[in-house]
Amino acid sequence: MRYNLQFKSALIRIFLALFFSLTSFNSHAFNAEESSRSTSAKHDVANGGRNSRHITNMDELMSLKPNPNVTVNGVGIYAYDGMFSLDAMGPYQVFKSAGLNPFLIAKKKGNITMSNGLTIAVNKSIDEVNQLDVLLIPGGADGTARQTIDPEVINWIKKIDQTSIYTTSVCTGAWILGAAGLLEGKEATTHWYRAEEMLTKYGADFEQKRWVRDGKYWTSAGVTAGLDMSLALVNHLFGKEYTQAVMLDLEYDPKPPIQGGTPEKSRPIIAQLMKDMYDFFLLNFVTCPDNTPGACLSN
């Protein structure tokens, strides 16, 4: 009996793995005209996009395709030393569970050490990637500030953005998009730390929301908000019921033990102390005069 149960459990795991991997192969050619229409909307409430329909059986669930098609060039997540791990790996897992093709890209191939000390190997460099369907830029702190003044990185992001279907950021990754000039005149959000001040510097209109879409640009608030934005993008591509399947795969139903997570939901003294902590590392960069950010970063 014990072996039968183990065998059945193994079959279930294999079936689920096959289901979420096969969806990535059931893709249709991307229609540029359709993409133009789909990305022209200034706002998106993520109610399911054009794929929003009732799924009644397994065949319908497994045959559903992303619309627009984001499986030609894939979902590239730019990785760099000092980034917040969840900013990159949270969306990576969401997109992978959705049967898409996320992968990491770094300025140079090799190991990347994230802000929490974890090290990951990245096998693609920006020199090897000329097109992406979706570009995602994670955030961090000092490491992120340094990316905003790296001309090689900024020029690569601009190049990818020219042909991407969607360009996205998580947390302070919006600073990097802003430094590339991609958020000028756009509504956007970012990590709560001096969010309006930073986005205004880059010509964007700050929206205090969990995630924001303005045309092809999707931005999220800090760290965990990247999960919500990624699910919103999956919802836009596949529809509500497919997104529910992804959420079930992740058992995504967050219920934090206490209220918090934003300055407004935290005790004022806690919010102030956290702001002071970030100021210690980043205030010089935040208040640096325009066009001279490199002079305000410590060596």
N, C-alpha and C positions, 0 to 999 in steps of 0.2 A: 504493500500500500504506500509506504513512504517513497519508494522509487517511482511509482506511478504519479504521485503528486509532484515530485521533482521534475519528471518528464513533461507533465502538462504545463508546469510553470515555465520550463525552458521553452516550450513551443510558443507560449504567449509572448515571452520576451522577444523571440525571434520574429514573430508576426509583427509586433509593434515596430521593431527596428526596420523591417522590410517596408512597412507602410510609410514611415516618415522618410525613408531614403528614396523610395520609388517615386514619390511626388516630385522630386527634383528632376526626374527624367521625362515627366509628362508635361512638357512645355511647348508652347507654340511660338512662332516667329514674332518678334516685336514689331508692331506697326507704329511707325514714327508719328503718323497723324493722330492716332489714338493716344499716344503718349503725350503729345502736345496738349490735347484737350484735358487729359487726366491731371496734368501738372499745372494747369492754368488757374485752378481755384486758389484763392487767397487763403481760405480757411478750410479746415476739414474736421468734422466732428467724429470721424471714424465710425460711422454707422454701417460700414461694410462695403462701400464702393460698388462697382458694377458686378462683382461676384456674389453679392449678397442675395442668396436664395436658400430655400429650405432643402436640406440634405436628408434624403429618406433611406439611403442604403450605403453599403460599403463601397460599391463601385463608384457612386457619385462622389463620395468623400475622397477616394484615392485618385480619381481622374481630374479633380479640380486643379486648374492651372492659375498661376499668378497673372494678374492683368493690371497694369502692363507687365510684360515678360521681363523679369529681372534675373534670368538664369543664363543669359548669353555670356556676359562678362563677370557676373557674380557680384557678391557683396564684399567689398574690401574694407577692412578695419585697419586704420593706420596705427601702428604700435610704436611707442617710444619710451625711453628710460624715464621713470618718474610718473607715468600715467597711473591713474587709479584702476586697479585690476577689474573691478566690477563694471566700470564704464565700458570696457571692451568685452569682457567675457560674458557679462549678462546678455547684451544684445547678440553676441555670437551664439549662445545657447538657444535663444529665442528663434533666431533665423535657422539654425540647424534643425531644431525641432519642427520647424515649418517646412522642412525639405528643401530649403534654399542652399546656396553654396557660399557660405561666409569663409573668409580666410584673412590671415594677418599679413600686413605689409609693413616693413620698416625702411628707414633711410638706407640702411645697409643690412644685409643678411647677418644672422647671428643671434646671440642672446640679448634679450631685453629684460632689464630689472625694473619691476614695477614699484610703486611707492611703498607697498607693504613688504618689500623684500623678496617677493616671489620672482623667479626668473623663468622666462619662456623662450623657446627657440623659434625664431621667425625665418621662414625659408624663402620669402620673396622680398626683393628690394624695390624701391620706387623706380629704379632704372628699368625694371622688367615689366612694369605695369603701366600701360598707356591708356587703357579704357576700363571703366567700371560701370555697372548698372546702378549700384548704390555705393556711395562713399560714406564711411562713418568715422568721425574724429572723436576719440575719447578725451576726457579731461584729466586734470591733475592739479598740481600747484606750481612750484618752481619749475618743474620739468615742462609744464605746459607754457609758461611764460617764455622759456627759452625757444620753444618751437615757433612762437610768433615772430621771432627775429631771425629765423633761419631761412635765407632766401631760396635755397634749394628745395626745401620742404614747401614753402609758400608757393613757389612757381609750379611745383608738381600738383599741388591741390588745385590751383587755377586751371591747369591743363586738364585734369580729370573732370573738373566741374563743367568744362565746355561741352562734354558729351554725356555726362551722367544723366540718368533718369531722375535720381534723387541724390541730394547731398545733405548729409545729416551730421549732427553733433550731439554728444552727451556731456552734460556738466559744463566745465570750463573749456571743453573742446570748441565751444562757440567763440572763445577768444581767438582761436586759430583761424576759424572761418572768417571772423571779423578782420583779423590782420591781413587776410587774403583779399579783403574788399568784397566779400560775397554777401554780407548781411546789410550792406548800406541800403537804407530805405525799406528794409524788411522788418516784419514783426518777428521777434525771437525771444527765447528765454535761455537761462543758464543757471549755474549754481547760485545760491542766494547771496554769497559773499559779494558785496558791492556790485550786485548784478546790473542795476540800472546805470550805475556810473560807468561800468565797463562797456556795456552794449551801446550806450550813448557815444562813447569815445569812438566806436566803430561805425557810427551812423545808423544803428538799428534802433527800433522802437521796442523797449522792454515790455514783455507781457508776463505778469506774475502767474504763470500757469505751469502745470506739470509737464506739458509738452505743447509745442506750437508748430503749426504748419503754415508756411507762406509760400505758395507755389510749389516749386520742387525742393524747397528747403525745409527740413524738419530739425527742430532743436528741442532738447529736453532740459529740465532743471537738473539738480545734482544727482549723480551716482545712480541710486535706485530708480529715479525717474526714467533712466534709459531703458529699463525693462518695459515701462508703460509705453514709451514712444515706439519701441520695437514692436510691441504687440499691436499698437495702433497702425503701424505700417503694414504688418501682416494682415490686419483686418481690412485695410484699404486694398491690399492685393488679392486677398482670397475670400473675404466676407466673414460675417459674424460667426457662423457655425463652424467653419474651419478653424477660426481663431479660438473658439471654445475647445476644440480638440487639442490645439497646441497648449492652451492653458491647463488642460487636464493632464497632458503629458508632463508639464512642469509642476502640477498641483499649485498653480499660482492663485492664491487667495489670501493675500497678506492681511494679518491682523496684529499690529504691533501691541506689545503689552501695556504701553502707556501712550498718552498723547505727546507728540513732539514731531521732530523732523523738519520743521520750518521755524524761523524766528517768531512768527505770529503764534505758533502753537507751543512755544517753549517759554519757560520763565524768563523774564527780561534779563535778569542777571546772567543766566546761562547763555542766552543769545549774545549778550555783550562780551562775555569772556571768550566765546568762540570767535567772534569777530576780531577781538584783540589778538588772539592767537594767530589768525590768518594775517592780520595787519603786520605782525612782527616779521613774517616772511615775505609778504607781497605788497605792502603799501607803497614802497618805493616804485615798484613796477606800475601799480595802478595809477599813481599820481604823476608818472613820468610825462614830460612834455611830448606832444605829438611828434612823430618822426624821429624820436631819439630813445626808443625803449631800451635798446641795448646798453646804453650808458647807465641805466638804473638797475641793472642786474649785477649781483656780486659774481666774481669770477670763481 
